[in-house]
Amino acid sequence: MNDPRAPRPHADPGEVAARVKATVRPKIRAMAAYPVAKAVGMIKLDAMENPYGLTGEARAAIAAAVANVRINRYPDGAGDELKAALRRSLALPDDVALLLGNGSDELLTMLTAVVAKPGAVVLAPDPSFVLYRTNAELANLRFVGVPLAADLTLDVDAMLTAIARERPALVWLAYPNNPTGTLFAAEDVERIIRAAPGIVAVDEAYYAFADASFLPRVLEFPNLIVVRTVSKIGMAGVRLGYAAAHPAWIAELDKVRPPYNVNALTQAVVPVLLAHGDLLAEQAAAIRRERARVAAALAGLRRVAVFPSHANFVLARVPDADAWFATLKDAGILVKNVGGWHPLLANCLRITIGTPAENNALLETLGRYA
Ligand SMILES: Cc1ncc(COP(=O)(O)O)c(C=O)c1O
């Protein structure tokens, strides 16, 4: 009777489908799950990861830290030791409050949740990171995308006009922007922060590859929240993001944070990696050098245009993004075909910077094909 392997009757699939249809929000049923391409055995240049592994010494330090984690216990809900390690590594003053997220993805969701009043608007340049829009729609908020200029720079006048018209509760500025790699002018960002009635979240996922940041200025404005992630500097697997802001903002965000959202292994590992800051900085510098080399080589190909990038990827417009993507895939190289995401991205590929050998494989394949 209680044999778990004994065959049990299954609910009728038609009835399951009918219940799903009757119960799940139509908006969700019409959506697609966030696509993650399978990349086993491929050169992976599609997800803005750091391509470099860790040295043996760093690995051993991580192993030792993990060995001591008491995984029978819930993690520290506030993540105080991890916050202290972040503060040390960022030289962050005590009066700036921090909030940790399970990846910055989770912080994006929390920021959207705290402003989700009926009728509230979320606004961002378009194209930008897709989750700004998805999160707004999931929270039943209206998303207003303000098109970038044709050269993918910020149309600050259009942004200011839209802000005056829409009075958004939340404005997202990816700084540098994904998927374009562009870095908006600091004066423009400042004008937007001053004009916006609600939160301006400056998302600095790619800060390590740019020479600009609003983190040192986070307390200068009453409505600025800086969001970052450790994903792009070499720790995508641990899933950690942080938001820095005036304590009054962080106190509200903390109310929508799931308890224990940052697991004990992440809390143990990240401080060890942050203590290897020189290694991470060297890797970021190598990625920037390779970015310059890859961008120049791509720009030298016939009929290819490369947009200036301040991130760990480059956006290139090619004659036929579908065909170029397929050619690379056949050669075992996975990039992101963003050509269908937005009219301004027509025929664009987003190419994450890999190791020199990976980048050579990319450039050789495209050099033969172009
Ligand atoms: C602009 C931007 N913000 C946030 C994220 C999310 O990063 P994570 O959830 O890995 O911290 C990404 C990921 O690509 C991104 O491009």
The ligand as a Tripos MOL2 file, in Angstrom:
@<TRIPOS>MOLECULE
LIG
   16    16     1     0     0
SMALL
NO_CHARGES

@<TRIPOS>ATOM
      1 C1         22.3490   44.8200  -16.4140 C.3       1 LIG1
      2 C2         22.2070   43.5340  -15.6700 C.ar      1 LIG1
      3 N1         21.7210   43.5520  -14.4220 N.ar      1 LIG1
      4 C3         21.5760   42.4300  -13.7200 C.ar      1 LIG1
      5 C4         21.9200   41.1960  -14.2360 C.ar      1 LIG1
      6 C5         21.6810   39.9740  -13.4170 C.3       1 LIG1
      7 O1         22.8490   39.4670  -12.8980 O.3       1 LIG1
      8 P1         22.8720   38.4030  -11.7230 P.3       1 LIG1
      9 O2         21.4730   37.9760  -11.4420 O.co2     1 LIG1
     10 O3         23.7280   37.3040  -12.2290 O.co2     1 LIG1
     11 O4         23.4690   39.0960  -10.5540 O.co2     1 LIG1
     12 C6         22.4260   41.1210  -15.5370 C.ar      1 LIG1
     13 C7         22.7710   39.8240  -16.1120 C.2       1 LIG1
     14 O5         23.1180   39.6520  -17.2400 O.2       1 LIG1
     15 C8         22.5760   42.3330  -16.2670 C.ar      1 LIG1
     16 O6         23.0330   42.3190  -17.5200 O.3       1 LIG1
@<TRIPOS>BOND
     1     1     2 1
     2     2     3 ar
     3     2    15 ar
     4     3     4 ar
     5     4     5 ar
     6     5     6 1
     7     5    12 ar
     8     6     7 1
     9     7     8 1
    10     8     9 2
    11     8    10 1
    12     8    11 1
    13    12    13 1
    14    12    15 ar
    15    13    14 2
    16    15    16 1
@<TRIPOS>SUBSTRUCTURE
     1 LIG1         1 GROUP 0 **** ****
